[in-house]
């Protein structure tokens, strides 16, 4: 069967688009091959799916844009099928060479009414008032003519210079979709909801996408064998994000981030923490013979022997050791340490507080002449100077941060920190001045905590004092222990105190009520951590216990230290717990299983008094006057994981 050749499609350009018009409308008569120049497809109104037509350009009219610009115009019909497309005409009239159109009435149609003035739509609306429209162009006119259905010139359609868009009818009388446009597929279902990721700053959005690279729950040698599987899963998750929207695709394709590298570095960091990481060169696999490039000898069983040799090599690999950097400057024992993404802050028996650069390990400031005794504890506002002072040429900024310190002189000093001048190494000096001194304890201040609302301190006098952070006024005093309160934890208006009397007490700060008492250690308590739904305590009985704060149940007991457990640091997100002891060791525990996964015994030469850690490092303070940083991220970019 022979088919008539299909007319060619119009060449796409910025000055051309196609509008599908109802051929069954008795008021509109033109050829099925009539191109409609200057039009724009509309989705504002629903269009009946039963009305279908297709237009193709005729080769004889290929030059219509230039001709239409100088053509005469015809009157506008009272029921023009293009009424109501005002919101879309910008693309029609914004180009200098773009033509606008109208249709002349047929002889058998009602008389056209006079056109009304066009509305003022702003500076881009070019037409002030349409010129008088003749009923027919002159013989010498250059307007582009289109034939009617019957091919005669009795009902010609002309393109006017200006059209009154206020009288144009919609593309279709119903609300809905495009009509039979085989080159454009639109889902007419309404899309609801908010793309929260697109509303966030790019840095935060990228950080959220990084979470698609899952944190290995328990990196073990067997887990290491499934690296490729987990890596592929992470890669597929990123690819799925690329298909969500243009914004997600741009974020997931960010050139500044190599998702595969990020996942590998994160996995490598986790392996280093548990000691399963090792340099690739540690496994000396015998090279295959040239004739075995395709692994043909595997069929003979050589592959099994090769796997045995590889497993034997892995068993003989020593655990990966972190790089240790020591900061020296204190002249006596260092009792306490805190750090954030920029600074390490320490307090010492030499009655000073020092601020160190986490990047270089250099001392950036020393605060002194405020305490008359040893600085036993401190807390400071984390990342208070983040993002400031990075450019030497920029005007120096003066952000301020709060620091509180407790001393054996029974006082609490509230400091206001600020950045000073630039140092020769390009970093800025950190200065501080005492804003207030809080007094009331009758013994040395052994521990202190601070949040957005409270400053809480505990003392050798067996009391706990709660201060309002804003006014620095004393809110209440909590009493209930029979011995010195060595440590406290603060979370959501709840305080947990650990005492030398061997008891833990959970308090309500708002009313001073004692909620619960925990007993289980054989000797006095030295340290405590209170985070999420866990309380972790360390004691002079060399044990670490994990408690449920709401039921009082002891969930787990960790043993392994051979001396007083002096300090703890716990991260519920990673399930990692770090402890230090008078036995001079630093131990890393898997909180989920209760197993000790790393044991570092040569970090300090004396008792270790305090410890803090993040995803990349452990920082400890010791009786040997030194601060030690154990860096697990050497050679890796761990900034995104902290």
ABEGO torsion letter per residue (X at the ends): XBBBBBBBBBBBBAABBBBBBBAABAABBBBAABBBBGBBBBAABBBBAABBBBBBBBAAAAAAAAAAAABBBBBBBABBAABGAAAAAAAAAABAABBBBBBBBBAABBBBBBBBBBBBAEAABABABBBBBBABBBAABABBBBBBAAGBAABBBBBBABBBAAABBBABABBEBBBGBAABBBBABBBBEBBAAAABBAAAAAAAAAAABBBBABBBAAAAAAAAAAAAAAAAAAAAAAAABAAAAAAAABAABBAAAAAAAAAAAAAAAAGABBBAAABBBBBBBAAAAAGAAAAAGAAAAAAAAAAAAAAABBBBBBBBBBBBGBABBBABBBBBAABBBBBBAAGBBBBBBAAAGBBABBBBGABABBBABBBBBBGAABGBGABAABBBBBBBBBBBBBBAAGBBBBBBBBBBBBBAAGBBBBBBBBABBBBGBABBBABBBBBAABBBBBBAAGBBBBBBAAAGBBABBBBGBABBBABBBBBGGBBBBBBAAGBBBBBBAAAGBBABBBBGBABBBABBBBBEABBBBBBAAGBBBBBBAAAGBBABBBBGBABBBABBBBBAAAGBBBBBBAAGBBBBBBAAAGBBABBBAAABABBBABBBBBAABBBBBBAAGBBBBBBAABGBBAAAAX
